[in-house]
C-alpha cells in the first residue's frame, strides 16, 4: 500500500473513531436514567475503539504490532457488550429500576 494512502486511512479512521467516542460522551450526558446511559456508552465505545485501533493498524510499521491490535479488537468485541450487560444486570438486582414512560414525561415537563 502506498504510504500516502496509509496516512489518509490512518487519519480517516482516527477522526471517525474520535467522533463516535465524542457522540457517546454526549449521549452519556443527555440520557435521562442509568439504563439509557449504558446504551450509548456500550455501543459507541465499542465502535469508536474499533475505528481508532484500525487506524493505528495503518500506522504500525511491524506486523507484530498489527497482530497485537487485532487481538485487542477481538478482546474489545467480546468484553464491551458483556460488561454493559453485567452492569445493567447488577444494577437491576440491587434494586435500581428503569424509568418508565410517564416518569420520563414528567421529568421533561419539569425542565
C-alpha positions in Angstrom: 0.0 0.0 0.0 1.3 3.5 -0.8 2.5 5.4 2.2 0.3 8.4 1.4 -2.8 6.2 1.2 -1.9 4.6 4.6 -1.7 8.1 6.2 -5.0 9.1 4.7 -6.7 6.0 6.0 -5.0 6.4 9.4 -6.4 9.9 9.8 -9.8 8.9 8.4 -10.2 6.1 10.9 -8.8 8.1 13.9 -11.2 11.0 13.2 -14.2 8.7 12.7 -13.4 6.9 15.9 -13.0 10.1 17.8 -16.3 11.4 16.5 -18.1 8.2 17.7 -16.4 8.5 21.1 -17.4 12.1 21.4 -21.0 11.3 20.4 -21.0 8.6 23.1 -19.8 11.0 25.7 -22.5 13.5 24.8 -25.0 10.6 24.9 -24.0 9.8 28.4 -24.8 13.3 29.5 -28.1 13.6 27.6 -29.8 10.4 28.5 -32.2 10.5 31.5 -31.5 7.4 33.5 -28.9 4.8 34.2 -30.1 2.2 31.8 -30.4 4.7 29.0 -26.8 5.8 29.6 -25.5 2.3 29.3 -26.6 2.0 25.7 -24.6 4.9 24.1 -21.6 4.0 26.3 -21.5 0.4 25.2 -22.3 0.9 21.5 -20.2 4.0 20.7 -17.4 2.8 23.0 -17.0 -0.4 21.0 -17.3 1.2 17.6 -15.1 4.2 18.4 -12.4 2.0 19.9 -12.5 -0.3 16.8 -12.1 2.6 14.5 -9.2 4.1 16.4 -7.5 0.7 16.6 -8.0 0.1 12.9 -6.5 3.5 12.2 -3.5 2.5 14.4 -3.0 -0.6 12.3 -2.3 1.6 9.3 0.3 3.5 11.4 2.1 0.3 12.6 5.3 -0.5 10.9 5.5 -4.1 12.2 3.2 -7.0 11.5 3.6 -8.0 15.2 2.1 -4.7 16.3 -0.8 -5.3 13.9 -1.4 -8.8 15.3 -1.5 -7.4 18.8 -4.0 -4.7 17.7 -6.2 -7.4 16.1 -6.1 -9.4 19.4 -7.1 -6.2 21.2 -10.0 -5.8 18.8 -11.3 -9.3 19.4 -11.0 -8.7 23.2 -13.0 -5.5 23.0 -15.6 -7.1 20.7 -16.2 -9.7 23.4 -15.8 -7.7 26.6 -17.5 -4.4 25.9 -21.1 -5.7 25.3 -20.6 -8.2 28.2 -19.6 -5.5 30.6 -22.6 -3.4 29.7 -24.9 -6.3 30.2 -23.3 -7.2 33.5 -23.5 -3.6 34.7 -27.2 -3.4 33.9 -28.0 -6.7 35.5 -26.1 -5.8 38.7 -27.9 -2.5 38.9 -31.3 -4.3 38.4 -30.5 -6.9 41.0 -29.5 -4.2 43.5 -33.0 -2.6 43.1 -32.4 0.2 40.6 -35.5 0.1 38.4 -35.6 1.7 34.9 -37.6 4.9 34.4 -41.0 4.3 32.7 -42.6 6.5 30.0 -44.7 8.6 32.4 -41.7 9.3 34.6 -39.8 10.5 31.6 -42.7 12.7 30.5 -42.9 14.2 34.0 -39.2 14.9 34.0 -39.3 16.6 30.6 -42.2 18.8 31.8 -40.2 19.9 34.8 -37.4 21.1 32.6 
